[in-house]
Amino acid sequence: MAILVTGGAGYIGSHTCLELLNSGYEIVVADNLSNSHIVSLRRLRELTGKPITFYNVDLLDRDSVEAIFLENNIDAVIHLAGYKAVGESVQMPLHYYHNNITGTLILCQVMQKFDVKRMVFSSSATVYTSVESGAISEDSPLGATNPYGRTKLMIEEMLRDLYVSDHDWSISLLRYFNPVGSHVSGRIGEDPGGIPNNLTPYITQVAVGKLKSLRVFGNDYPTPDGTGVRDYIHVVDLALGHLKAIEKAMSTTGVEAYNLGTGKGYSVLEMIRTFEQVSGRKIPYTIVDRRPGDIAVCYADPSKAIKELGWAAQRGIEEMCADAWRWQLHNPNGYEEMEQSSLV
Ligand code: WQD
């Protein structure tokens, strides 16, 4: 039984593949390496001693996607491949719609052709309208505020229509909150190209001296210390949520959305303080204006995933910061540099 993981060489993809391999699944990875590194797959082989069938494929190339299904016995698909930078999506909406939506459309058409009707889809908490206070449940109002979030919402709707047309489909829509951290080995992790948009990789790059100081985007929000509050979830907990969703997909049909978050919110200043404690490094920062599009508070009510998937996040904020720091310390320039040195 093989699981196809699209985007499997990426940050969340590589961690999901690790847990799948450790659980005995056979995996096939399709990734165009536009925002990921082949070294991550090499390291998965090191960590597990297990083979990975890899296709350097863009989902927009239908023939190449079909070849994957012709050459492998795919039972289910975990679909993570997609562009995911909010700011970039505002600058290049058509690029995002074409890549994320057309790519998913082609994948679903090929799955249908080969009678593969089990999918776990990587969605996001950005599909919710900004809920100014309280935990977000799967019934909270939907309404993305940027093209990236709208691609996720449109894909969710497309998948719901697919199920209405054919009740043999089994689809889980996993709405991620804020994935952070890395596998405890320090061998795979988040490797954002260029200056990180997200808080944690920015903090770790300040701690390791790659960046001078952190800008805190606003301290005038209606929160305990005025800075933004988010539901940070360890990427390994997130990966394990995918395994539970695959198990469910094997035994039921239907379309269900699940919030993958811890149910706890932490502020930017709390994250800085926690990181300083676990790393022993000082994180210089300045308070600057709010970032356009940011909301004050966003954290999950994960009770549906706990009840229906039998999944709950286990790792706390200290472990998230410690694991993020270990990855950064052991890989100061992500995968890139190691790729050159490993060629020596
Ligand atoms: C977290 C907090 C910032 C950077 C984004 C995407 C979302 C999802 C997760 C894909 C906020 C503050 C950040 C910095 C800061 N990605 N911050 N200085 O915006 O909650 O969510 O990543 O699905 O779609 O929107 O995450 O890490 O960018 O910000 O003060 O340099 O840290 O204001 O309060 P966000 P983030």
Boltz pocket constraint, residues with backbone or C-beta under 6 A from the ligand:
constraints:
  - pocket:
      binder: B
      contacts: [[A, 84], [A, 86], [A, 123], [A, 124], [A, 125], [A, 126], [A, 176], [A, 177], [A, 178], [A, 179], [A, 196], [A, 197], [A, 198], [A, 199], [A, 200], [A, 202], [A, 214], [A, 215], [A, 216], [A, 217], [A, 218], [A, 227], [A, 228], [A, 229], [A, 230], [A, 268], [A, 291], [A, 294], [A, 295], [A, 296]]
      max_distance: 6.0
